Amino acid sequence: MKLASRSAIESDSSAKAGSRESRGNVEETPPPGVNVWLSLNDVRELGRRGVVGLEAAGSVYLSTSEGSLKDRDVQTNPTTTLRVTPDNIMAGPVLPGRPGNLTADQEAKLQELWTATLRVFGVQAPKRPEATEEQQPGSGTATPDTKAKKKKHGMFRRQKDDDDTDQEDKFGLSKSFQQVIATQNPEDLRKAFWSMAKHDHPDGLLLRFLRARKWDVHNALIMLIAAMNWRMQERHVDDDVMKNGEARAMEDSSSSDAAVKKEAQDFMAQLKLGKSFLHGTDKEGRPMCFVRVRLHRQGEQSETSLERYTVYTIETARLLLASHVDTAAIVFDMTGFSMANMDYGPVKFMIKCFEANYPESLGVVLVHKSPWIFQGIWNIIKGWLDPVVASKVHFTKNLEELEHFVEKSHIIKELGGDDPWEYNYIEPSAGENQTMTDESTTKRLLDERASAVKEYETITQEWISDPENRTALQKKRNELAERLRSGYWQLDPYVRARSLYDRTGMIREGGVIQYYGKPETPNAPKPLIAAPNNGLSSTEHGADDVD
């Protein structure tokens, strides 16, 4: 069964009905044997309701006014259930500066950053008889003067009068970078990078740092390596925070060690309160994180537990991102806010997280129903923010203004919307992390990932050094990136403790994300919208997404 062609759809009068108000095709399941027309907005609505598929044997028509098509076969199961999948739909044009939408100059910058990054990681470039090491792509043409300069200043240092030096290094990343280069094992940095990559396209991860540093390769490299060190040495993101997760915190809440017990109880208290939580998507398809500011009281939890909780929430939210929707939305619910809720320490930490360690991850920040006393506080906070980040902050005074950013059906009733969902913390259950004890399977999956990583690095070096075959090599790189993505989701249950969102079925097997609907179990049939393109509920992107 094939999707109707683009020309057929454009000539079909029914496609003209594809407005955001059109809901006629999702009210009931069409009878077998009929043609089914769906706009992307209809697909979004079906995804909200947790509809698994359509019992139909006809063609699926998708509106080109709201999206575009791939001429792929529609997947069917033995019972003729028709499933619209991400393979059938593209989420509209890829945003600028992302994999698949780079200018020639941006691609060259990406190649330079890959060259420098792989050097830091100790990955040897393939030897080419016609070029010395100094003449490899990304390093420029070697001369006696440049050779002397490299010996004097080192591979990753710049002259003090370099006009491109980042003058706004407010987090001391340059100093951190030099310390890391001097003290850290390159292989450890390499492992930290690929651990952070998870299901991301590797190019996409590097491009975040390039965009954040306005395509300055040197400053992007500094930021990248400093972030890897932060994850590996300061926060132990992957080998502690995500590996041990909620189950270890609940266990440690009964520890005989008073200090361990205190930190664990403080961490769990925030989860049980629902101080922040992940739920739903905004109009751009971005996953939303709600922060109920009134539930925070300065001094109630330790600084360490607050920071661990913040990192844990951000890392969990990263699992919801995808290639077409690579940023998130944060809604600060200021209902009932008073000065007792104000705490500058966690605010500064959150700013550093997003600006220094998770660059280009924020799509929009909504400050909802802030009282007049917050205006002075905002003036202080705004001074700490990068101007690009500050431009993404919007204030909404009421439900009507919030609806500019979030569909009313996606706004929880707590904020006056139509979504009946309520936060309810479900504690870890015995045995939910049993797969993490399967050492043989874990090793096998890690070895498979390591092999794919090595192959990706090798192909990337060829892609940089062989311009004549660059298109074919890029295709291989994309295939390997998909192999890494799907391989990560196979590995995920063996290296990451289950979270609330796994237990409730929002994050499901294979990286499927289901924001809406109530599956009977986390292993219920896959929802209509799957993780690789979980943002395809919207094909438009606002200015807040474009850097």
CORPEUR-V593245 format. One record per helix or strand of 3 or more residues. SS is the DSSP state (helix for helix, strand for strand). FROM is the first residue (numbers start at 1). TO is the last residue. If there is no record, write none. Layout:
# CORPEUR-V593245
SS:FROM:TO + SS:FROM:TO
This chain:
# CORPEUR-V593245
helix:6:11 + helix:13:17 + helix:24:26 + strand:36:38 + helix:40:48 + strand:60:62 + strand:81:83 + helix:104:120 + helix:133:135 + helix:144:153 + helix:173:183 + helix:186:197 + helix:202:212 + helix:217:235 + helix:237:252 + helix:258:273 + strand:276:281 + strand:287:292 + helix:293:295 + helix:303:318 + strand:328:333 + helix:339:341 + helix:344:357 + strand:362:368 + helix:374:384 + helix:387:390 + strand:393:396 + helix:399:402 + helix:408:410 + helix:413:415 + helix:434:437 + helix:439:465 + helix:467:495 + helix:500:503 + helix:509:511 + helix:531:533 + helix:543:545
